[in-house]
């Protein structure tokens, strides 16, 4: 059981079915595409994605606090609409 529980006979059968489905010319292209996809997936898991390199040779760090998006000025509330708390003397009565 070298490949996760698949025997040699099962691997040969799977290869024969793939050969019938895709043909001898298309099968190497398919295998190369699968290999490239696996490499890209592993690279993204390791954090080696397409971030630009810094001058020191490592990956440039993302900014810790990106600039907030500006959507425009917010309207100020009118001064007379602000709630005013009553003094404690009036509450105790």
Secondary structure, DSSP 8 states (H G I E B T S, - for coil): --BTTB-HHHHHHHHHHHHHHHHHHHHHHHHHHHHHHHHHHHHHHTT-SS--B-TTSSB----SS-------------GGGS-----HHHHH-
